[in-house]
């Protein structure tokens, strides 16, 4: 029988999945290392277990001890899973910018979660770094994992994640792209891959408000670069020991908006329910598309699961409040929503003009399609044209519609944008037609467009 002794045995060996739609036009093969398949739904399970096991070997963590850590959520989840199996208590500090789902998930494993302000210096006693350090001193028999400076973090990826990627790509990998927070993943994986092939490019995704990119390029730690940002899991306002800048070839900064929008695109276009940092990585890939050639094999890391961002990046109201929601244009089929249940009013080309005037008055309409004996739309009439003709010839009322018929209104596709529809409605052409899913025609007039904008 093939089974794991406990849930810790399922960590790692996550799949590579080809990215198709989002990367159309990029000649390289783009593969995502989908870390949501770990039991805690993130890559942090790997390093969390490694840190715990190394601490046990060193005698720093013993039965009955409490694990303490400052975490954005995912490392806490990995530590909580390990603690549940091994019998430790957990106390985690985190920031108020993290999603509520992350807090709830940690508490589900029995962890105590202390929420601290985001917009403070790391040295500030209120920061989640400082609070976790204070708790380690105050709580007897406790151990702080310290993922930022604990080199077991990068060792986990040097020993596990890097070899997995090398084996899965049969050594053909040319680029590894990863969000940089603690630096453990990119530097552990990068060190292993560069030992195998120094030509492999290791690219870190940074965010605006973080110090990494400028420090890599200039060697200057610029505090003016630091300001609050929304993107979760990447970027820092200090330099963790796990970040080995000599391993990273390039940093690419991605805006909060681009990361958030791409987070949603990954789910909708690739059917992979990945989190915010994965969105930042894919947005970075598109920004750097000119770097990738035909025979390149580009591995991008999808760090965690989208379920942790349901109240944020996957919430329309949250996205809209921050100006992140891309409003799609109203379509032709949406313009008929108000009257889609009503059948299209038409007249026959054999009807009298007098009858048409009465019909338009009855239905309060100013234009109408004209059909022939076979019920095919062959023309149109509008009240302005009828008015002009009647002024010229008051006796025309008894004449036939066919005597004054105008060209038919054009049909538009159901998904035609409101902009396209608006361009077609002119002084010479008063309306357009669109068919619904049942093939029934409906009319779109200036009034429909005015109401859509108002």
C-alpha positions in Angstrom: 0.0 0.0 0.0 1.1 3.5 -0.8 0.3 6.1 1.9 1.9 8.8 4.0 2.5 8.3 7.7 1.0 11.7 8.3 0.2 14.9 6.4 3.8 16.0 6.6 4.7 13.3 4.2 2.7 15.0 1.4 4.8 18.1 1.3 6.6 18.7 -1.9 6.6 17.1 -5.4 4.2 19.7 -6.7 3.4 19.7 -10.5 4.6 21.9 -13.3 1.7 23.2 -15.4 1.9 25.0 -18.7 0.6 28.5 -18.9 -1.3 29.0 -22.2 -3.6 31.9 -22.6 -2.0 34.6 -20.5 1.4 34.1 -22.3 0.1 34.0 -25.8 2.7 35.7 -28.1 5.7 34.8 -25.8 7.7 32.2 -27.7 9.2 30.5 -24.6 7.6 27.6 -22.8 6.2 29.0 -19.5 5.6 26.5 -16.8 4.1 27.2 -13.3 5.4 25.3 -10.3 2.0 25.1 -8.5 2.8 25.0 -4.8 -0.9 25.1 -3.8 -0.7 21.2 -3.9 1.1 21.3 -0.6 -1.1 20.4 2.4 -1.1 24.0 3.6 -1.7 25.2 0.1 1.6 27.2 -0.1 5.3 26.8 -0.7 5.9 27.8 2.9 5.1 24.2 4.1 8.5 23.2 2.8 10.6 25.6 4.8 8.4 25.5 7.9 8.9 21.8 8.3 12.7 22.1 7.6 13.0 24.9 10.2 11.1 22.8 12.8 13.1 19.7 12.2 16.5 21.6 12.2 15.5 23.3 15.5 14.6 19.9 17.0 18.0 18.5 16.0 19.8 21.4 17.6 17.8 21.1 20.8 16.1 24.5 20.3 12.6 23.0 20.1 11.5 20.4 22.6 8.2 18.7 23.5 5.8 21.1 25.1 7.4 24.2 23.6 5.6 27.0 21.9 6.5 28.1 18.3 6.5 31.8 17.8 6.7 33.6 14.4 5.9 36.8 12.6 4.1 35.7 9.4 2.0 37.0 6.5 0.0 33.8 7.0 1.5 31.1 4.8 4.6 30.3 7.0 2.3 30.3 10.0 0.2 27.7 8.2 3.2 25.5 7.5 4.4 25.8 11.1 0.8 25.2 12.5 0.6 21.9 10.4 4.0 20.7 11.7 3.0 21.8 15.3 -0.3 19.9 15.1 1.5 16.6 14.2 4.4 17.1 16.6 2.5 18.5 19.5 3.6 22.1 19.8 1.6 25.3 20.6 1.8 28.2 18.2 1.6 32.0 18.6 1.8 34.1 15.4 2.1 37.8 14.9 0.9 39.3 11.5 0.0 42.6 9.9 -3.4 44.2 9.4 -2.9 44.2 5.6 -3.2 40.5 5.4 -6.5 38.9 4.4 -8.9 37.7 7.1 -9.0 34.3 5.6 -5.3 33.8 6.5 -6.0 34.7 10.2 -9.0 32.3 10.3 -7.0 29.5 8.7 -4.3 29.8 11.4 -6.8 29.9 14.2 -8.5 26.7 12.7 -5.2 24.9 13.5 -5.4 26.1 17.1 -2.8 28.9 16.7 -3.1 32.2 18.6 -2.9 35.1 16.1 -1.9 38.7 17.1 -2.6 41.4 14.5 -0.1 44.3 14.4 -0.1 47.5 12.3 1.6 47.4 8.9 2.7 51.0 8.6 5.4 51.0 11.2 9.2 50.6 11.0 10.5 47.0 11.7 12.2 48.3 14.8 9.0 49.8 16.1 7.8 47.9 19.2 4.4 47.6 17.6 5.7 45.9 14.4 5.0 42.2 14.0 8.7 41.5 13.9 9.2 43.3 17.3 6.1 41.8 18.9 7.2 38.2 18.0 10.7 38.8 19.4 9.2 40.2 22.6 6.9 37.2 23.0 9.8 34.8 22.6 11.4 36.4 25.6 8.2 36.5 27.7 6.8 33.0 27.0 8.7 30.3 28.7 10.0 27.4 26.6 9.4 29.1 23.3 11.2 29.1 20.0 11.0 31.8 17.3 11.3 30.3 13.8 12.6 33.7 12.4 12.0 32.8 8.7 13.8 35.9 7.5 17.2 35.1 9.0 16.9 31.3 9.7 19.0 29.8 6.9 17.0 26.5 7.2 14.5 28.4 5.0 16.7 28.6 1.9 18.2 25.2 2.7 14.8 23.6 2.3 14.6 24.9 -1.2 18.2 24.1 -2.0 17.6 20.5 -0.9 14.0 20.0 -2.2 12.4 22.6 -4.5 15.5 23.2 -6.7 16.2 19.5 -7.4 12.5 18.9 -8.2 12.5 21.7 -10.8 15.8 20.4 -12.3 14.4 16.9 -12.5 11.0 17.9 -13.8 12.5 20.0 -16.7 15.2 17.4 -17.4 17.8 20.2 -16.8 16.3 22.3 -19.6 15.2 25.2 -17.4 16.6 28.6 -18.6 14.8 31.0 -16.2 13.4 30.8 -12.7 11.0 33.6 -11.6 9.8 34.0 -8.1 8.4 36.6 -5.7 10.9 37.7 -3.1 9.9 38.1 0.5 12.1 36.3 3.0 14.3 35.3 0.0 14.5 31.7 1.1 12.7 30.2 -2.0 14.5 32.2 -4.7 17.9 31.9 -3.2 17.7 28.3 -2.2 16.3 27.2 -5.6 18.6 29.7 -7.4 21.8 28.4 -5.7 21.0 24.8 -6.6 20.1 25.6 -10.2 23.2 27.8 -10.8 25.4 25.0 -9.5 23.9 22.8 -12.2 24.0 25.5 -14.9 25.4 29.0 -14.2 23.6 30.4 -17.3 20.2 29.9 -15.7 18.6 33.3 -15.0 17.2 33.8 -11.5 14.7 36.7 -11.5 13.0 38.1 -8.4 9.6 39.9 -8.4 9.6 42.9 -6.2 6.8 45.4 -5.4 6.8 49.2 -5.2 7.4 50.2 -1.6 10.1 47.5 -1.2 13.8 48.0 -1.0 15.1 45.0 -2.9 15.4 46.2 -6.5 17.3 49.4 -5.7 19.6 47.6 -3.3 20.5 45.0 -5.9 21.2 47.6 -8.5 23.0 50.2 -6.4 24.0 48.7 -3.1 22.1 51.5 -1.4 19.5 50.8 1.2 17.2 53.7 0.5 14.5 54.3 3.2 12.8 56.7 0.8 11.9 53.6 -1.3 9.8 52.3 1.6 6.1 53.0 1.7 2.9 50.9 2.4 1.8 48.6 -0.4 -1.0 46.1 -0.9 0.6 43.1 -2.6 1.0 40.3 -0.1 3.9 37.9 0.4 6.6 39.8 -1.5 8.8 42.8 -0.9 10.4 44.0 2.4 11.5 47.1 4.2 14.7 45.5 5.5 17.3 43.0 4.2 16.6 39.4 5.5 19.7 37.2 5.8 18.1 34.6 3.5 18.3 37.1 0.6 21.6 36.4 -1.2 21.7 39.1 -3.8 24.6 37.4 -5.6 22.2 34.6 -6.7 19.5 36.9 -8.1 20.3 38.2 -11.6 17.5 40.8 -11.8 14.6 42.3 -9.9 11.4 43.3 -11.6 8.9 45.6 -9.8 5.2 45.1 -10.3 2.5 47.5 -9.1 -0.3 46.5 -6.7 -2.9 47.0 -9.4 -1.2 44.9 -12.0 -0.6 42.1 -9.4 -4.2 42.2 -8.3 -5.7 42.1 -11.8 -3.4 39.3 -12.9 -4.3 37.3 -9.8 -7.9 37.2 -11.1 -6.7 36.5 -14.7 -4.8 33.4 -13.6 -8.0 31.8 -12.3 -10.3 32.9 -15.1 -7.9 32.1 -18.0 -5.8 29.2 -16.7 -8.2 27.7 -14.2 -5.5 27.7 -11.5 -6.7 29.2 -8.2 -3.5 31.0 -7.2 -2.9 33.9 -4.8 -1.7 37.5 -5.0 2.0 36.9 -5.2 1.4 34.5 -8.1 -0.4 37.4 -9.9 2.6 39.6 -9.3 4.9 37.0 -10.8 2.8 36.6 -14.0 2.4 40.3 -14.3 6.2 40.5 -14.1 6.6 37.8 -16.8 4.5 39.9 -19.2 6.5 43.0 -18.4 9.7 41.1 -19.3 8.3 39.2 -22.3 11.1 40.5 -24.6 13.7 38.6 -22.5 12.3 35.2 -23.5 13.3 33.3 -26.7 11.8 30.4 -28.6 13.8 27.5 -26.9 13.7 29.0 -23.3 12.0 27.0 -20.5 10.7 29.5 -18.0 9.6 28.3 -14.5 7.4 30.7 -12.6 6.4 30.0 -9.0 2.8 30.1 -7.9 3.3 30.5 -4.1 -0.1 30.0 -2.5 -3.9 29.4 -3.0 -6.5 31.9 -4.1 -8.9 31.0 -1.3 -6.8 33.2 1.0 -7.8 36.2 -1.0 -11.5 35.8 -1.4 -12.3 39.0 0.5 -9.6 41.0 -1.3 -8.4 40.3 -4.9 -11.4 38.1 -5.7 -13.9 40.5 -4.2 -15.3 43.0 -6.8 -16.1 45.7 -4.2 -12.6 45.5 -2.6 -11.1 45.8 -6.1 -13.4 48.6 -7.1 -12.7 50.6 -4.0 -9.0 50.7 -4.8 -9.5 51.4 -8.5 -8.2 48.0 -9.5 -11.4 46.6 -11.1 -11.2 46.7 -14.9 -14.6 47.8 -16.0 -15.5 46.0 -19.2 -17.5 48.0 -21.7 -21.3 47.4 -21.9 -22.2 45.2 -24.8 -25.1 45.3 -27.3 -26.9 42.4 -25.6 -26.7 44.2 -22.3 -28.2 47.4 -23.9 -31.5 45.5 -24.6 -31.8 44.3 -21.0 -34.6 46.8 -20.2 -36.9 45.6 -23.0 -35.5 42.1 -23.9 -38.9 40.5 -22.9 -40.7 42.6 -25.5 -41.1 41.5 -29.2 -39.7 43.8 -31.8 -42.3 46.1 -33.3 -42.1 46.0 -37.1 -44.3 47.2 -40.0 -44.9 45.7 -43.4 -43.7 47.4 -46.6 -47.3 47.0 -47.8 -48.8 48.9 -44.8 -50.0 52.4 -45.3 -48.0 55.3 -44.0 -51.1 56.4 -42.0 -51.1 53.0 -40.2 -47.4 53.3 -39.4 -47.9 56.7 -37.8 -50.7 55.3 -35.6 -48.4 52.4 -34.6 -45.5 54.6 -33.7 -47.8 56.8 -31.6 -49.3 53.7 -29.9 -45.9 52.3 -28.8 -44.2 55.7 -28.3 -41.4 54.8 -30.8 -39.7 57.1 -33.3 -38.2 54.4 -35.6 -39.3 51.0 -36.8 -37.9 48.2 -39.0 -39.8 47.3 -42.1 -40.3 43.7 -43.3 -41.5 42.2 -46.5 -44.1 39.4 -47.1 -41.6 36.8 -45.9 -41.0 38.7 -42.6 -37.5 39.5 -43.7 -36.3 42.9 -42.5 -35.7 44.9 -45.7 -35.8 48.5 -44.5 -36.6 51.0 -41.9 -38.6 54.2 -41.2 -38.2 57.0 -38.7 -40.5 59.8 -37.7 -38.3 62.5 -39.0 -38.4 61.1 -42.5 -42.1 60.5 -42.3 -42.6 64.1 -41.2 -40.6 65.5 -44.1 -42.4 63.4 -46.6 -45.8 64.4 -45.3 -44.9 68.1 -45.3 -43.9 67.7 -48.9 -47.0 65.7 -49.8 -49.9 65.9 -47.3 -51.8 63.2 -49.3 -49.0 60.7 -48.8 -50.7 59.2 -45.7 -52.7 56.8 -47.8 -49.6 55.7 -49.7 -47.6 52.5 -48.9 -44.5 52.2 -46.7 -42.6 50.9 -49.7 -42.8 54.4 -51.3 -40.7 56.0 -48.5 -38.8 53.0 -47.1 -35.2 53.7 -46.0 -32.2 51.3 -45.7 -32.5 48.6 -43.0 -30.9 49.1 -39.6 -27.6 47.2 -39.4 -27.3 44.1 -37.2 -24.5 44.1 -34.6 -22.9 41.1 -32.7 -24.3 40.5 -29.2 -20.8 41.2 -27.8 -20.3 44.5 -29.7 -19.3 47.2 -27.3 -21.4 50.2 -26.6 -18.7 52.3 -28.3 -19.1 50.3 -31.5 -22.9 50.6 -31.3 -22.8 54.3 -30.7 -20.7 54.9 -33.8 -23.4 53.2 -36.0 -26.2 55.4 -34.7 -26.2 58.6 -36.7 -28.6 61.2 -38.2 -28.9 58.9 -41.2 -29.2 55.7 -39.2 -31.3 56.0 -36.1 -30.9 52.5 -34.6 -29.2 49.1 -34.8 -30.5 45.6 -34.3 -29.1 42.7 -32.3 -30.3 39.1 -31.9 -30.7 37.4 -28.5 -29.7 33.8 -27.7 -33.0 32.5 -29.3 -32.3 34.4 -32.5 -35.0 37.0 -31.9 -34.1 40.5 -33.1 -34.2 43.6 -30.8 -33.7 47.2 -31.5 -31.1 49.5 -29.8 -31.7 53.3 -30.0 -30.1 56.4 -28.7 -32.3 56.2 -25.7 -30.9 52.8 -24.7 -27.4 54.2 -24.9 -28.3 57.3 -22.9 -29.9 55.2 -20.1 -26.8 52.9 -20.1 -24.5 55.8 -19.4 -26.9 57.3 -16.8 
